[in-house]
Amino acid sequence: MGGRALALVIAALSGMTMALQGTLNSALGKIIGMWETTLIVHVVGTIVVAVMVFVFKMGVFDWTKWLSGPWYTYLGGVLSIIITYTVVRSIPKVGVASATTAIIIGQVFTAGLIDHLGLFDMERIPFTWHRVLGALLMAGGAWLILFKK
C-alpha cells in the first residue's frame, strides 16, 4: 500500500475512533456530567500517553525540543477540551450519525480554509471549485442524514 493510501486508511481509522469515542464520552457524560467527562477523558489520555512516552520510550524526552514550537501550536490541548465537551453535548441531542456528520462538514470546510491560506506552515492547496463542490455535496449528504423516518 502506497504512502497516500496508507495515510487515508489511517485517517479513516481516526474517524471511526472519533465516532466511537464520542459515543462513549456521551454515555459517560449522561452519568457523571459533561465537564466531569471532559476532565476524565483528558486525565486518562494523559496517563496513557505518559506511560507510552516515559515507560515504553515511544517518544523523545527532550524539554528543549518540546518547548521549541511556536506558541499557537500548543493550543491543541485547549481545542481538545472544546472538542470533547461539544461532542459530549451534541451526540445525545441529535445522535451519533448526525453529530458526526456535522463534525465532518465543519472539519472539511475548516481544513479547506487552512489549506487554501496555507496557515500554520501547511502547504498551500487552493480551495478550487471542484473542492468546494465536493464539500457542498458532502453537506447535502449530511442534510439527508439528518432526516428521521
C-alpha positions as CSV (number, residue, x, y, z in Angstrom):
1,M,0.0,0.0,0.0
2,G,1.4,3.4,-1.0
3,G,2.1,6.2,1.4
4,R,-1.0,8.3,0.4
5,A,-3.3,5.2,0.6
6,L,-2.0,4.2,4.0
7,A,-2.4,7.8,5.2
8,L,-6.1,7.7,4.1
9,V,-6.7,4.4,5.8
10,I,-5.2,5.8,9.0
11,A,-7.4,8.9,8.6
12,A,-10.5,6.7,8.2
13,L,-9.5,4.8,11.3
14,S,-9.2,8.1,13.1
15,G,-12.8,8.9,12.0
16,M,-14.0,5.5,13.2
17,T,-12.4,6.0,16.6
18,M,-13.8,9.6,16.8
19,A,-17.3,8.3,16.4
20,L,-16.7,5.6,19.0
21,Q,-15.1,8.0,21.4
22,G,-17.9,10.5,21.1
23,T,-20.4,7.8,21.8
24,L,-18.5,6.5,24.9
25,N,-17.9,10.1,26.1
26,S,-21.6,11.0,25.7
27,A,-22.6,7.8,27.6
28,L,-20.3,8.8,30.4
29,G,-21.5,12.4,30.3
30,K,-25.1,11.3,31.0
31,I,-23.8,9.5,34.1
32,I,-21.3,12.0,35.6
33,G,-21.8,15.2,33.7
34,M,-20.2,16.9,30.6
35,W,-17.4,18.8,32.3
36,E,-16.5,15.9,34.5
37,T,-16.4,13.6,31.5
38,T,-14.1,16.1,29.7
39,L,-11.8,16.0,32.7
40,I,-11.8,12.2,33.0
41,V,-11.1,11.8,29.2
42,H,-8.1,14.1,29.4
43,V,-6.7,12.6,32.6
44,V,-7.0,9.1,31.3
45,G,-5.4,10.1,27.9
46,T,-2.6,11.9,29.7
47,I,-1.8,8.9,31.8
48,V,-1.8,6.6,28.8
49,V,0.4,8.9,26.7
50,A,2.8,9.5,29.7
51,V,3.2,5.7,30.0
52,M,3.9,5.4,26.3
53,V,6.5,8.2,26.3
54,F,8.2,7.6,29.6
55,V,7.8,3.9,30.3
56,F,7.8,2.4,26.8
57,K,10.1,5.1,25.3
58,M,7.8,5.7,22.3
59,G,8.8,9.3,22.1
60,V,11.8,11.5,22.8
61,F,12.0,13.2,26.2
62,D,13.8,16.4,25.3
63,W,12.4,19.6,27.0
64,T,14.2,21.9,24.7
65,K,12.6,20.3,21.7
66,W,9.2,20.1,23.5
67,L,9.3,23.9,24.1
68,S,10.6,24.9,20.7
69,G,7.3,25.2,18.8
70,P,5.5,28.4,18.1
71,W,3.1,29.4,20.9
72,Y,0.0,28.7,18.9
73,T,0.9,25.1,18.3
74,Y,0.3,24.4,22.0
75,L,-3.4,25.4,21.7
76,G,-4.3,21.8,20.6
77,G,-4.8,21.0,24.3
78,V,-7.4,23.8,24.6
79,L,-9.0,22.7,21.4
80,S,-9.2,19.1,22.6
81,I,-11.2,20.3,25.7
82,I,-13.6,22.2,23.4
83,I,-13.9,19.2,21.0
84,T,-14.6,16.7,23.8
85,Y,-17.1,18.9,25.5
86,T,-19.0,19.9,22.4
87,V,-19.1,16.2,21.2
88,V,-20.4,15.1,24.6
89,R,-23.1,17.8,24.4
90,S,-24.2,17.3,20.9
91,I,-24.4,13.5,20.4
92,P,-27.2,12.8,23.0
93,K,-29.4,15.5,21.4
94,V,-29.0,14.6,17.7
95,G,-27.5,11.1,17.6
96,V,-24.1,9.8,16.7
97,A,-24.5,9.8,12.9
98,S,-26.0,13.3,12.7
99,A,-23.4,14.8,15.1
100,T,-20.5,13.1,13.4
101,T,-21.7,14.3,10.0
102,A,-21.9,17.8,11.3
103,I,-18.4,17.4,12.8
104,I,-17.0,16.2,9.4
105,I,-18.6,19.0,7.5
106,G,-17.1,21.5,9.9
107,Q,-13.7,19.8,9.6
108,V,-13.8,19.8,5.8
109,F,-14.7,23.5,5.5
110,T,-12.1,24.5,8.1
111,A,-9.5,22.2,6.6
112,G,-10.2,23.7,3.2
113,L,-9.6,27.2,4.6
114,I,-6.4,26.2,6.3
115,D,-5.2,24.5,3.1
116,H,-6.2,27.4,0.9
117,L,-4.5,30.0,3.1
118,G,-1.5,27.8,4.0
119,L,-2.0,28.5,7.6
120,F,0.3,27.2,10.4
121,D,3.1,26.3,8.0
122,M,0.9,23.9,6.0
123,E,1.4,23.5,2.2
124,R,-0.9,25.9,0.4
125,I,-3.5,23.9,-1.5
126,P,-6.1,26.1,-3.3
127,F,-9.8,25.5,-2.4
128,T,-10.8,25.2,-6.1
129,W,-14.3,25.0,-7.5
130,H,-14.2,21.2,-7.5
131,R,-13.2,21.1,-3.9
132,V,-15.9,23.5,-3.0
133,L,-18.4,21.4,-5.0
134,G,-17.2,18.2,-3.2
135,A,-17.7,19.9,0.2
136,L,-21.2,21.1,-0.8
137,L,-22.1,17.6,-1.9
138,M,-20.9,16.3,1.5
139,A,-23.0,19.0,3.1
140,G,-26.0,17.9,1.0
141,G,-25.5,14.3,2.1
142,A,-25.2,15.4,5.7
143,W,-28.5,17.2,5.4
144,L,-30.1,14.0,4.1
145,I,-28.7,12.0,7.0
146,L,-30.3,14.4,9.5
147,F,-33.8,13.3,8.4
148,K,-35.6,10.9,10.7
149,K,-38.2,8.4,9.4
